[in-house]
């Protein structure tokens, strides 16, 4: 390799050849399919669902992979404040412009090639006009902006994710609006053409900052001997009451505040939609669902970072048991969830009132009240609120057992597996629209639930004896946890049984749902994984 | 029978095909400074990680204060101070926060001593760890490892990042002080002149095996010839060269 540019290109190809090979295999498959159709003299006729399965889902998955690869998102910490651009590249004898340009050029080229090949080989319906230029420009723009925004250092941990999602969503919205108004291809090109050069300027600035170690928020350390610091040196510190308290403080500072901060950043944008959509009740309801789902959705991103703990160094050498270390993370997840829902709980009524959509919501509540009666409506509201909070907390803690193992590949494989389930959305939506399928699923529901419960209890039956034999948790803690879990499950079952008063849903199904709703196996595995990682 | 602080018997650890430690047996008594020397990759850090319970013995046993550090980490770590080779203190903490945080774990934490050390090490209490120089970070790590006056102090390459003057002054003084108080210091290094300066007892490790372990005076006496006292460097190289690579 004679030039740095070729070396960088070689690195992308060498590291991610598996993914590129999978994309190539998909194209080979669709090309074969088209050739076979042509050989039979048939034209491609796909309905919406088939098109989603054959084109949209694989194309989206491949594009997301390219975004992750060319922004270095697969090797860096997305939640970190510092630039995601690999520090090892900063020391290469290359100009900052070149450092920004080459990965961006490779990324944009890959995105354009992806679209071009899909456009040529994809099984597009024969009557469909598929534009060539502007989707390629859109793909390049989204990729370039992802690079620029992920390479930027940020003052807050996790802010990178929020800023990138918001900006990409804004570009998407502009394009969707232009399509809605049937904008001509030349207009689309004019709208999208400036994005790559603009993103390059931002990326260059981001790399320049990253290269000189500039992370916003570090300014406070500037005056180690300055007046401000000297003045605050007199500050008295209150000792922690216990080691557990110190650990919880440590965990809160490390990642506990991240979820409330991210939700606080996203909330104003979501709330603004209530003002925009106030004339359309369906969209108001959709927006409210979006707001309510935001904490749990963002918790998934935060959880990955939260489970990374340095157990072979500073944290692992504190004189504290592995169970207490795991407990501190779970405790902070409760604080984090509570703080987030206080924010959402305060913002929702205020925004409904201010946007004038409160009467609409009250009308919906009265409709529910009319059908269910007042006590059940109140119970439903409580159940929904508690369910959303538990869901958020579960999202924060249920993958801890993977992160605590200290195996980076395990966390990445889990994230990849979760993403791959997105592929199932298309088929599931298609199945949900078929009455026969829905009826069959409804008939099989008890067995499906029973299967999941059996899986959960089998996992618990494997984990709990290990917890007992390894002495990670004391007998007392194990018995208390088992008793508490059983009590909560029975309590939830009782609530369900009172609430769902219909002969169509047998009570044992409610019991199975209650068992599945309350976390057990994965949470029990967390201290075990932590201990195994701490004492390798 | 010596009052053993660390008692390791037949410890073996493999990483894949590579034997990082091969039937290591070592007893460290109470009081004194024990130098653990070896080339890079000899197994010093692996041995220290076993002492701290960060690695589980594949075969053999490790006892610190008579306890298994994996089964009972709280009992062992509450009496052990540790300064890591890789300075991994949380960068977001300020120095005073680090002291406040560490204090919560050790009942014997001595506030006055901690403050004395902070002043001696010229650490600004409001400075964030990540803004400190490498040497300052090492000092901050040393501060939290010393402030509760641990019975056993484990220093893994303590001189890493310190300039020669500070290295000699700080590490030497600290190690001497602790040894004089009847505490035990185990420190690993590949800088043999540093070990020679402060250690009472030297253990040489090469490719996972202990090649020599004896009091420093005894080593010098047995390896001297024609009235010339060899340096530790010479003895170490001689020991390593006699073993086939």
Interface residues (C-beta under 8 A of the other chain):
Chain A: X218 X220 X221 X224 X225 X229 X232 X233 X235 X237 X239 X240 X242 X243 X245 X246 X249 X250 X253 X254 X310 X311 X312 X313 X314 X316 X317 X318 X319 X320 X321 X322 X471 X534 X535 X536
Chain B: X49 X52 X53 X54 X55 X56 X70 X71 X73 X74 X75 X76 X77 X78 X82 X84 X86 X88 X89 X90 X92 X93 X96 X97 X99 X100 X101 X102 X103 X104 X105 X106 X124 X125 X126 X127 X128 X130 X131
